[in-house]
Amino acid sequence: MYIYPDNLKTAPMLFLWRLKDLAVIGIGALISVFAMSQTGFTIPLIVTLVYAFLAIRFDGTSILDFIKYAVRYFFTEQQEYRWRI
């Protein structure tokens, strides 16, 4: 028996992440492990773990989405109002 999800237009999720985020986390983890084993360089691992934390979805939104919206609102797409008489 197969149970359909409630909303078929939402992005597929596994645990607390979207599948796209899990792919990015997995590729980042592989690169991080290779970099750490070859050079002892741990910064890629830290960046991957921070991304994994920020990409956790709860009620359809994540901290990463909020940061993207805030950057877009405050820096890239500021609204400008010109008063005309």
Phi and psi restraints in degrees (range 20) as a CNS / XPLOR table:
assign (resid 1 and name C) (resid 2 and name N)
       (resid 2 and name CA) (resid 2 and name C) 1.0 -111.5 20.0 2
assign (resid 2 and name N) (resid 2 and name CA)
       (resid 2 and name C) (resid 3 and name N) 1.0 130.8 20.0 2
assign (resid 2 and name C) (resid 3 and name N)
       (resid 3 and name CA) (resid 3 and name C) 1.0 -105.5 20.0 2
assign (resid 3 and name N) (resid 3 and name CA)
       (resid 3 and name C) (resid 4 and name N) 1.0 121.9 20.0 2
assign (resid 3 and name C) (resid 4 and name N)
       (resid 4 and name CA) (resid 4 and name C) 1.0 -76.9 20.0 2
assign (resid 4 and name N) (resid 4 and name CA)
       (resid 4 and name C) (resid 5 and name N) 1.0 147.2 20.0 2
assign (resid 4 and name C) (resid 5 and name N)
       (resid 5 and name CA) (resid 5 and name C) 1.0 -69.2 20.0 2
assign (resid 5 and name N) (resid 5 and name CA)
       (resid 5 and name C) (resid 6 and name N) 1.0 163.8 20.0 2
assign (resid 5 and name C) (resid 6 and name N)
       (resid 6 and name CA) (resid 6 and name C) 1.0 -64.8 20.0 2
assign (resid 6 and name N) (resid 6 and name CA)
       (resid 6 and name C) (resid 7 and name N) 1.0 -41.6 20.0 2
assign (resid 6 and name C) (resid 7 and name N)
       (resid 7 and name CA) (resid 7 and name C) 1.0 -125.6 20.0 2
assign (resid 7 and name N) (resid 7 and name CA)
       (resid 7 and name C) (resid 8 and name N) 1.0 112.7 20.0 2
assign (resid 7 and name C) (resid 8 and name N)
       (resid 8 and name CA) (resid 8 and name C) 1.0 -76.7 20.0 2
assign (resid 8 and name N) (resid 8 and name CA)
       (resid 8 and name C) (resid 9 and name N) 1.0 -9.8 20.0 2
assign (resid 8 and name C) (resid 9 and name N)
       (resid 9 and name CA) (resid 9 and name C) 1.0 -94.8 20.0 2
assign (resid 9 and name N) (resid 9 and name CA)
       (resid 9 and name C) (resid 10 and name N) 1.0 -3.2 20.0 2
assign (resid 9 and name C) (resid 10 and name N)
       (resid 10 and name CA) (resid 10 and name C) 1.0 -79.6 20.0 2
assign (resid 10 and name N) (resid 10 and name CA)
       (resid 10 and name C) (resid 11 and name N) 1.0 160.2 20.0 2
assign (resid 10 and name C) (resid 11 and name N)
       (resid 11 and name CA) (resid 11 and name C) 1.0 -71.1 20.0 2
assign (resid 11 and name N) (resid 11 and name CA)
       (resid 11 and name C) (resid 12 and name N) 1.0 142.6 20.0 2
assign (resid 11 and name C) (resid 12 and name N)
       (resid 12 and name CA) (resid 12 and name C) 1.0 -67.7 20.0 2
assign (resid 12 and name N) (resid 12 and name CA)
       (resid 12 and name C) (resid 13 and name N) 1.0 141.2 20.0 2
assign (resid 12 and name C) (resid 13 and name N)
       (resid 13 and name CA) (resid 13 and name C) 1.0 -126.3 20.0 2
assign (resid 13 and name N) (resid 13 and name CA)
       (resid 13 and name C) (resid 14 and name N) 1.0 151.7 20.0 2
assign (resid 13 and name C) (resid 14 and name N)
       (resid 14 and name CA) (resid 14 and name C) 1.0 -133.0 20.0 2
assign (resid 14 and name N) (resid 14 and name CA)
       (resid 14 and name C) (resid 15 and name N) 1.0 118.6 20.0 2
assign (resid 14 and name C) (resid 15 and name N)
       (resid 15 and name CA) (resid 15 and name C) 1.0 59.5 20.0 2
assign (resid 15 and name N) (resid 15 and name CA)
       (resid 15 and name C) (resid 16 and name N) 1.0 -114.8 20.0 2
assign (resid 15 and name C) (resid 16 and name N)
       (resid 16 and name CA) (resid 16 and name C) 1.0 -107.7 20.0 2
assign (resid 16 and name N) (resid 16 and name CA)
       (resid 16 and name C) (resid 17 and name N) 1.0 4.2 20.0 2
assign (resid 16 and name C) (resid 17 and name N)
       (resid 17 and name CA) (resid 17 and name C) 1.0 -121.5 20.0 2
assign (resid 17 and name N) (resid 17 and name CA)
       (resid 17 and name C) (resid 18 and name N) 1.0 153.6 20.0 2
assign (resid 17 and name C) (resid 18 and name N)
       (resid 18 and name CA) (resid 18 and name C) 1.0 -73.0 20.0 2
assign (resid 18 and name N) (resid 18 and name CA)
       (resid 18 and name C) (resid 19 and name N) 1.0 158.7 20.0 2
assign (resid 18 and name C) (resid 19 and name N)
       (resid 19 and name CA) (resid 19 and name C) 1.0 -64.4 20.0 2
assign (resid 19 and name N) (resid 19 and name CA)
       (resid 19 and name C) (resid 20 and name N) 1.0 -33.7 20.0 2
assign (resid 19 and name C) (resid 20 and name N)
       (resid 20 and name CA) (resid 20 and name C) 1.0 -62.7 20.0 2
assign (resid 20 and name N) (resid 20 and name CA)
       (resid 20 and name C) (resid 21 and name N) 1.0 -42.2 20.0 2
assign (resid 20 and name C) (resid 21 and name N)
       (resid 21 and name CA) (resid 21 and name C) 1.0 -65.8 20.0 2
assign (resid 21 and name N) (resid 21 and name CA)
       (resid 21 and name C) (resid 22 and name N) 1.0 -38.6 20.0 2
assign (resid 21 and name C) (resid 22 and name N)
       (resid 22 and name CA) (resid 22 and name C) 1.0 -64.6 20.0 2
assign (resid 22 and name N) (resid 22 and name CA)
       (resid 22 and name C) (resid 23 and name N) 1.0 -36.1 20.0 2
assign (resid 22 and name C) (resid 23 and name N)
       (resid 23 and name CA) (resid 23 and name C) 1.0 -65.2 20.0 2
assign (resid 23 and name N) (resid 23 and name CA)
       (resid 23 and name C) (resid 24 and name N) 1.0 -43.9 20.0 2
assign (resid 23 and name C) (resid 24 and name N)
       (resid 24 and name CA) (resid 24 and name C) 1.0 -63.7 20.0 2
assign (resid 24 and name N) (resid 24 and name CA)
       (resid 24 and name C) (resid 25 and name N) 1.0 -42.3 20.0 2
assign (resid 24 and name C) (resid 25 and name N)
       (resid 25 and name CA) (resid 25 and name C) 1.0 -65.0 20.0 2
assign (resid 25 and name N) (resid 25 and name CA)
       (resid 25 and name C) (resid 26 and name N) 1.0 -41.8 20.0 2
assign (resid 25 and name C) (resid 26 and name N)
       (resid 26 and name CA) (resid 26 and name C) 1.0 -64.4 20.0 2
assign (resid 26 and name N) (resid 26 and name CA)
       (resid 26 and name C) (resid 27 and name N) 1.0 -45.7 20.0 2
assign (resid 26 and name C) (resid 27 and name N)
       (resid 27 and name CA) (resid 27 and name C) 1.0 -65.2 20.0 2
assign (resid 27 and name N) (resid 27 and name CA)
       (resid 27 and name C) (resid 28 and name N) 1.0 -41.1 20.0 2
assign (resid 27 and name C) (resid 28 and name N)
       (resid 28 and name CA) (resid 28 and name C) 1.0 -64.0 20.0 2
assign (resid 28 and name N) (resid 28 and name CA)
       (resid 28 and name C) (resid 29 and name N) 1.0 -37.4 20.0 2
assign (resid 28 and name C) (resid 29 and name N)
       (resid 29 and name CA) (resid 29 and name C) 1.0 -67.0 20.0 2
assign (resid 29 and name N) (resid 29 and name CA)
       (resid 29 and name C) (resid 30 and name N) 1.0 -40.4 20.0 2
assign (resid 29 and name C) (resid 30 and name N)
       (resid 30 and name CA) (resid 30 and name C) 1.0 -61.9 20.0 2
assign (resid 30 and name N) (resid 30 and name CA)
       (resid 30 and name C) (resid 31 and name N) 1.0 -48.0 20.0 2
assign (resid 30 and name C) (resid 31 and name N)
       (resid 31 and name CA) (resid 31 and name C) 1.0 -62.4 20.0 2
assign (resid 31 and name N) (resid 31 and name CA)
       (resid 31 and name C) (resid 32 and name N) 1.0 -39.5 20.0 2
assign (resid 31 and name C) (resid 32 and name N)
       (resid 32 and name CA) (resid 32 and name C) 1.0 -65.0 20.0 2
assign (resid 32 and name N) (resid 32 and name CA)
       (resid 32 and name C) (resid 33 and name N) 1.0 -42.9 20.0 2
assign (resid 32 and name C) (resid 33 and name N)
       (resid 33 and name CA) (resid 33 and name C) 1.0 -66.2 20.0 2
assign (resid 33 and name N) (resid 33 and name CA)
       (resid 33 and name C) (resid 34 and name N) 1.0 -42.0 20.0 2
assign (resid 33 and name C) (resid 34 and name N)
       (resid 34 and name CA) (resid 34 and name C) 1.0 -63.2 20.0 2
assign (resid 34 and name N) (resid 34 and name CA)
       (resid 34 and name C) (resid 35 and name N) 1.0 -42.9 20.0 2
assign (resid 34 and name C) (resid 35 and name N)
       (resid 35 and name CA) (resid 35 and name C) 1.0 -65.2 20.0 2
assign (resid 35 and name N) (resid 35 and name CA)
       (resid 35 and name C) (resid 36 and name N) 1.0 -38.5 20.0 2
assign (resid 35 and name C) (resid 36 and name N)
       (resid 36 and name CA) (resid 36 and name C) 1.0 -72.2 20.0 2
assign (resid 36 and name N) (resid 36 and name CA)
       (resid 36 and name C) (resid 37 and name N) 1.0 -36.0 20.0 2
assign (resid 36 and name C) (resid 37 and name N)
       (resid 37 and name CA) (resid 37 and name C) 1.0 -74.5 20.0 2
assign (resid 37 and name N) (resid 37 and name CA)
       (resid 37 and name C) (resid 38 and name N) 1.0 -31.2 20.0 2
assign (resid 37 and name C) (resid 38 and name N)
       (resid 38 and name CA) (resid 38 and name C) 1.0 -86.8 20.0 2
assign (resid 38 and name N) (resid 38 and name CA)
       (resid 38 and name C) (resid 39 and name N) 1.0 -40.2 20.0 2
assign (resid 38 and name C) (resid 39 and name N)
       (resid 39 and name CA) (resid 39 and name C) 1.0 -119.2 20.0 2
assign (resid 39 and name N) (resid 39 and name CA)
       (resid 39 and name C) (resid 40 and name N) 1.0 -12.4 20.0 2
assign (resid 39 and name C) (resid 40 and name N)
       (resid 40 and name CA) (resid 40 and name C) 1.0 76.7 20.0 2
assign (resid 40 and name N) (resid 40 and name CA)
       (resid 40 and name C) (resid 41 and name N) 1.0 13.6 20.0 2
assign (resid 40 and name C) (resid 41 and name N)
       (resid 41 and name CA) (resid 41 and name C) 1.0 -85.3 20.0 2
assign (resid 41 and name N) (resid 41 and name CA)
       (resid 41 and name C) (resid 42 and name N) 1.0 113.5 20.0 2
assign (resid 41 and name C) (resid 42 and name N)
       (resid 42 and name CA) (resid 42 and name C) 1.0 -100.8 20.0 2
assign (resid 42 and name N) (resid 42 and name CA)
       (resid 42 and name C) (resid 43 and name N) 1.0 -3.4 20.0 2
assign (resid 42 and name C) (resid 43 and name N)
       (resid 43 and name CA) (resid 43 and name C) 1.0 -63.2 20.0 2
assign (resid 43 and name N) (resid 43 and name CA)
       (resid 43 and name C) (resid 44 and name N) 1.0 -39.8 20.0 2
assign (resid 43 and name C) (resid 44 and name N)
       (resid 44 and name CA) (resid 44 and name C) 1.0 -60.3 20.0 2
assign (resid 44 and name N) (resid 44 and name CA)
       (resid 44 and name C) (resid 45 and name N) 1.0 -34.7 20.0 2
assign (resid 44 and name C) (resid 45 and name N)
       (resid 45 and name CA) (resid 45 and name C) 1.0 -66.5 20.0 2
assign (resid 45 and name N) (resid 45 and name CA)
       (resid 45 and name C) (resid 46 and name N) 1.0 -41.0 20.0 2
assign (resid 45 and name C) (resid 46 and name N)
       (resid 46 and name CA) (resid 46 and name C) 1.0 -65.2 20.0 2
assign (resid 46 and name N) (resid 46 and name CA)
       (resid 46 and name C) (resid 47 and name N) 1.0 -42.5 20.0 2
assign (resid 46 and name C) (resid 47 and name N)
       (resid 47 and name CA) (resid 47 and name C) 1.0 -63.0 20.0 2
assign (resid 47 and name N) (resid 47 and name CA)
       (resid 47 and name C) (resid 48 and name N) 1.0 -41.2 20.0 2
assign (resid 47 and name C) (resid 48 and name N)
       (resid 48 and name CA) (resid 48 and name C) 1.0 -64.3 20.0 2
assign (resid 48 and name N) (resid 48 and name CA)
       (resid 48 and name C) (resid 49 and name N) 1.0 -42.1 20.0 2
assign (resid 48 and name C) (resid 49 and name N)
       (resid 49 and name CA) (resid 49 and name C) 1.0 -66.9 20.0 2
assign (resid 49 and name N) (resid 49 and name CA)
       (resid 49 and name C) (resid 50 and name N) 1.0 -38.3 20.0 2
assign (resid 49 and name C) (resid 50 and name N)
       (resid 50 and name CA) (resid 50 and name C) 1.0 -65.5 20.0 2
assign (resid 50 and name N) (resid 50 and name CA)
       (resid 50 and name C) (resid 51 and name N) 1.0 -42.3 20.0 2
assign (resid 50 and name C) (resid 51 and name N)
       (resid 51 and name CA) (resid 51 and name C) 1.0 -62.6 20.0 2
assign (resid 51 and name N) (resid 51 and name CA)
       (resid 51 and name C) (resid 52 and name N) 1.0 -41.4 20.0 2
assign (resid 51 and name C) (resid 52 and name N)
       (resid 52 and name CA) (resid 52 and name C) 1.0 -61.7 20.0 2
assign (resid 52 and name N) (resid 52 and name CA)
       (resid 52 and name C) (resid 53 and name N) 1.0 -38.9 20.0 2
assign (resid 52 and name C) (resid 53 and name N)
       (resid 53 and name CA) (resid 53 and name C) 1.0 -68.6 20.0 2
assign (resid 53 and name N) (resid 53 and name CA)
       (resid 53 and name C) (resid 54 and name N) 1.0 -43.7 20.0 2
assign (resid 53 and name C) (resid 54 and name N)
       (resid 54 and name CA) (resid 54 and name C) 1.0 -71.2 20.0 2
assign (resid 54 and name N) (resid 54 and name CA)
       (resid 54 and name C) (resid 55 and name N) 1.0 -21.9 20.0 2
assign (resid 54 and name C) (resid 55 and name N)
       (resid 55 and name CA) (resid 55 and name C) 1.0 -90.4 20.0 2
assign (resid 55 and name N) (resid 55 and name CA)
       (resid 55 and name C) (resid 56 and name N) 1.0 0.5 20.0 2
assign (resid 55 and name C) (resid 56 and name N)
       (resid 56 and name CA) (resid 56 and name C) 1.0 -63.6 20.0 2
assign (resid 56 and name N) (resid 56 and name CA)
       (resid 56 and name C) (resid 57 and name N) 1.0 129.5 20.0 2
assign (resid 56 and name C) (resid 57 and name N)
       (resid 57 and name CA) (resid 57 and name C) 1.0 -101.6 20.0 2
assign (resid 57 and name N) (resid 57 and name CA)
       (resid 57 and name C) (resid 58 and name N) 1.0 134.8 20.0 2
assign (resid 57 and name C) (resid 58 and name N)
       (resid 58 and name CA) (resid 58 and name C) 1.0 -138.7 20.0 2
assign (resid 58 and name N) (resid 58 and name CA)
       (resid 58 and name C) (resid 59 and name N) 1.0 122.4 20.0 2
assign (resid 58 and name C) (resid 59 and name N)
       (resid 59 and name CA) (resid 59 and name C) 1.0 57.1 20.0 2
assign (resid 59 and name N) (resid 59 and name CA)
       (resid 59 and name C) (resid 60 and name N) 1.0 36.7 20.0 2
assign (resid 59 and name C) (resid 60 and name N)
       (resid 60 and name CA) (resid 60 and name C) 1.0 85.6 20.0 2
assign (resid 60 and name N) (resid 60 and name CA)
       (resid 60 and name C) (resid 61 and name N) 1.0 -0.6 20.0 2
assign (resid 60 and name C) (resid 61 and name N)
       (resid 61 and name CA) (resid 61 and name C) 1.0 -135.9 20.0 2
assign (resid 61 and name N) (resid 61 and name CA)
       (resid 61 and name C) (resid 62 and name N) 1.0 160.7 20.0 2
assign (resid 61 and name C) (resid 62 and name N)
       (resid 62 and name CA) (resid 62 and name C) 1.0 -133.2 20.0 2
assign (resid 62 and name N) (resid 62 and name CA)
       (resid 62 and name C) (resid 63 and name N) 1.0 168.6 20.0 2
assign (resid 62 and name C) (resid 63 and name N)
       (resid 63 and name CA) (resid 63 and name C) 1.0 -64.7 20.0 2
assign (resid 63 and name N) (resid 63 and name CA)
       (resid 63 and name C) (resid 64 and name N) 1.0 -36.5 20.0 2
assign (resid 63 and name C) (resid 64 and name N)
       (resid 64 and name CA) (resid 64 and name C) 1.0 -62.8 20.0 2
assign (resid 64 and name N) (resid 64 and name CA)
       (resid 64 and name C) (resid 65 and name N) 1.0 -39.7 20.0 2
assign (resid 64 and name C) (resid 65 and name N)
       (resid 65 and name CA) (resid 65 and name C) 1.0 -62.4 20.0 2
assign (resid 65 and name N) (resid 65 and name CA)
       (resid 65 and name C) (resid 66 and name N) 1.0 -43.7 20.0 2
assign (resid 65 and name C) (resid 66 and name N)
       (resid 66 and name CA) (resid 66 and name C) 1.0 -61.4 20.0 2
assign (resid 66 and name N) (resid 66 and name CA)
       (resid 66 and name C) (resid 67 and name N) 1.0 -41.6 20.0 2
assign (resid 66 and name C) (resid 67 and name N)
       (resid 67 and name CA) (resid 67 and name C) 1.0 -64.4 20.0 2
assign (resid 67 and name N) (resid 67 and name CA)
       (resid 67 and name C) (resid 68 and name N) 1.0 -41.7 20.0 2
assign (resid 67 and name C) (resid 68 and name N)
       (resid 68 and name CA) (resid 68 and name C) 1.0 -61.7 20.0 2
assign (resid 68 and name N) (resid 68 and name CA)
       (resid 68 and name C) (resid 69 and name N) 1.0 -44.9 20.0 2
assign (resid 68 and name C) (resid 69 and name N)
       (resid 69 and name CA) (resid 69 and name C) 1.0 -63.7 20.0 2
assign (resid 69 and name N) (resid 69 and name CA)
       (resid 69 and name C) (resid 70 and name N) 1.0 -40.4 20.0 2
assign (resid 69 and name C) (resid 70 and name N)
       (resid 70 and name CA) (resid 70 and name C) 1.0 -66.3 20.0 2
assign (resid 70 and name N) (resid 70 and name CA)
       (resid 70 and name C) (resid 71 and name N) 1.0 -42.9 20.0 2
assign (resid 70 and name C) (resid 71 and name N)
       (resid 71 and name CA) (resid 71 and name C) 1.0 -64.0 20.0 2
assign (resid 71 and name N) (resid 71 and name CA)
       (resid 71 and name C) (resid 72 and name N) 1.0 -42.6 20.0 2
assign (resid 71 and name C) (resid 72 and name N)
       (resid 72 and name CA) (resid 72 and name C) 1.0 -64.0 20.0 2
assign (resid 72 and name N) (resid 72 and name CA)
       (resid 72 and name C) (resid 73 and name N) 1.0 -41.3 20.0 2
assign (resid 72 and name C) (resid 73 and name N)
       (resid 73 and name CA) (resid 73 and name C) 1.0 -70.4 20.0 2
assign (resid 73 and name N) (resid 73 and name CA)
       (resid 73 and name C) (resid 74 and name N) 1.0 -44.9 20.0 2
assign (resid 73 and name C) (resid 74 and name N)
       (resid 74 and name CA) (resid 74 and name C) 1.0 -86.2 20.0 2
assign (resid 74 and name N) (resid 74 and name CA)
       (resid 74 and name C) (resid 75 and name N) 1.0 -27.2 20.0 2
assign (resid 74 and name C) (resid 75 and name N)
       (resid 75 and name CA) (resid 75 and name C) 1.0 -118.0 20.0 2
assign (resid 75 and name N) (resid 75 and name CA)
       (resid 75 and name C) (resid 76 and name N) 1.0 -44.2 20.0 2
assign (resid 75 and name C) (resid 76 and name N)
       (resid 76 and name CA) (resid 76 and name C) 1.0 -95.6 20.0 2
assign (resid 76 and name N) (resid 76 and name CA)
       (resid 76 and name C) (resid 77 and name N) 1.0 -33.8 20.0 2
assign (resid 76 and name C) (resid 77 and name N)
       (resid 77 and name CA) (resid 77 and name C) 1.0 -124.9 20.0 2
assign (resid 77 and name N) (resid 77 and name CA)
       (resid 77 and name C) (resid 78 and name N) 1.0 54.5 20.0 2
assign (resid 77 and name C) (resid 78 and name N)
       (resid 78 and name CA) (resid 78 and name C) 1.0 -67.8 20.0 2
assign (resid 78 and name N) (resid 78 and name CA)
       (resid 78 and name C) (resid 79 and name N) 1.0 143.0 20.0 2
assign (resid 78 and name C) (resid 79 and name N)
       (resid 79 and name CA) (resid 79 and name C) 1.0 -90.3 20.0 2
assign (resid 79 and name N) (resid 79 and name CA)
       (resid 79 and name C) (resid 80 and name N) 1.0 143.4 20.0 2
assign (resid 79 and name C) (resid 80 and name N)
       (resid 80 and name CA) (resid 80 and name C) 1.0 -124.6 20.0 2
assign (resid 80 and name N) (resid 80 and name CA)
       (resid 80 and name C) (resid 81 and name N) 1.0 127.6 20.0 2
assign (resid 80 and name C) (resid 81 and name N)
       (resid 81 and name CA) (resid 81 and name C) 1.0 -112.0 20.0 2
assign (resid 81 and name N) (resid 81 and name CA)
       (resid 81 and name C) (resid 82 and name N) 1.0 131.7 20.0 2
assign (resid 81 and name C) (resid 82 and name N)
       (resid 82 and name CA) (resid 82 and name C) 1.0 -119.4 20.0 2
assign (resid 82 and name N) (resid 82 and name CA)
       (resid 82 and name C) (resid 83 and name N) 1.0 122.7 20.0 2
assign (resid 82 and name C) (resid 83 and name N)
       (resid 83 and name CA) (resid 83 and name C) 1.0 -86.2 20.0 2
assign (resid 83 and name N) (resid 83 and name CA)
       (resid 83 and name C) (resid 84 and name N) 1.0 131.7 20.0 2
assign (resid 83 and name C) (resid 84 and name N)
       (resid 84 and name CA) (resid 84 and name C) 1.0 -122.8 20.0 2
assign (resid 84 and name N) (resid 84 and name CA)
       (resid 84 and name C) (resid 85 and name N) 1.0 139.2 20.0 2
